[in-house]
Amino acid sequence: MQDIYIIRNADGRVSGLSADAVEGSERADLDSNEVQDFLRALDIDLVRVLEDVIDLLVARGVFRFTDLPSSAQDKLLFRKNLRSQWNAVPDPVGIDDKGLF
């Protein structure tokens, strides 16, 4: 398994991961709670960015929302509905939540 190194901020919280040892980093296991929590947070941010990219492509007419598989449509609509009711997932790119579909 590849080595992974945690980079911490001034508060001691994980602020980054690296495949290489850098000054101030510490070796960690990929299965550690801190690494998994950090990766989950990155995944949440990436999902939101992908949702915004899909919204943008639909708005520009690159493809229609209905061109997506029905399972993808269902998941996107479910998340968009949740976000409209409760804004728990912060907007990482600063785009408001006006729906496109």
C-alpha positions in Angstrom: 0.0 0.0 0.0 1.2 3.5 -0.9 2.4 5.7 2.0 0.3 8.7 2.7 1.2 11.8 4.8 -1.1 14.1 6.7 -0.5 17.8 6.5 -2.1 19.7 9.5 -3.1 23.4 9.8 -2.2 25.5 12.8 -5.1 24.1 14.8 -3.8 20.6 14.3 -6.7 19.6 11.9 -5.9 17.7 8.7 -5.7 20.3 5.9 -4.2 18.1 3.2 -2.8 14.8 2.2 0.4 14.0 0.3 2.0 10.9 -1.3 5.4 12.4 -0.4 6.8 13.3 3.0 6.9 17.1 3.2 8.1 19.3 6.0 5.8 19.1 8.9 3.8 16.1 7.6 3.3 12.9 9.4 2.8 9.4 8.0 -0.7 7.9 8.4 -2.6 4.8 7.4 -5.2 5.2 4.7 -7.7 3.5 7.0 -7.2 6.0 9.8 -10.3 8.0 10.9 -8.7 11.3 10.2 -7.7 10.4 6.6 -11.1 8.9 5.9 -12.9 11.9 7.3 -10.8 14.2 5.2 -11.4 12.1 2.1 -15.2 12.1 2.7 -15.2 15.9 2.9 -13.3 16.1 -0.4 -15.8 13.7 -1.9 -18.7 15.9 -0.8 -17.1 18.9 -2.3 -16.4 17.1 -5.6 -20.0 15.8 -5.8 -21.2 19.4 -5.4 -18.9 20.6 -8.1 -20.0 17.9 -10.5 -23.7 18.9 -9.8 -22.8 22.5 -10.7 -21.0 21.3 -13.9 -24.0 19.3 -14.9 -26.3 22.3 -14.2 -24.0 24.5 -16.4 -23.9 22.0 -19.3 -27.6 21.7 -19.2 -28.1 25.5 -19.1 -25.8 25.9 -22.1 -27.6 23.2 -24.0 -24.6 20.8 -24.3 -27.0 18.1 -23.3 -30.5 17.7 -21.8 -31.0 16.6 -18.2 -33.3 13.8 -19.6 -30.2 12.5 -21.6 -28.8 11.3 -18.3 -29.8 7.8 -17.1 -32.9 7.8 -15.0 -30.9 6.6 -11.9 -28.6 9.6 -12.3 -31.6 12.0 -12.8 -33.2 10.6 -9.6 -30.0 11.0 -7.5 -29.4 14.6 -8.8 -33.0 15.6 -8.2 -33.0 14.1 -4.8 -29.8 16.0 -3.8 -31.1 19.2 -5.3 -34.4 18.8 -3.4 -32.5 18.2 -0.2 -30.3 21.3 -0.7 -33.4 23.4 -1.4 -34.8 22.3 2.0 -31.6 22.3 4.0 -28.4 23.9 2.8 -26.0 21.5 4.7 -23.6 21.1 1.8 -21.8 24.4 1.3 -21.4 25.7 -2.2 -17.6 25.4 -2.9 -17.7 27.5 -6.1 -20.1 30.3 -4.9 -23.0 29.5 -7.3 -26.4 30.0 -5.8 -29.0 27.1 -5.7 -31.4 28.2 -8.4 -32.6 25.1 -10.1 -32.1 24.4 -13.8 -34.5 21.4 -14.0 
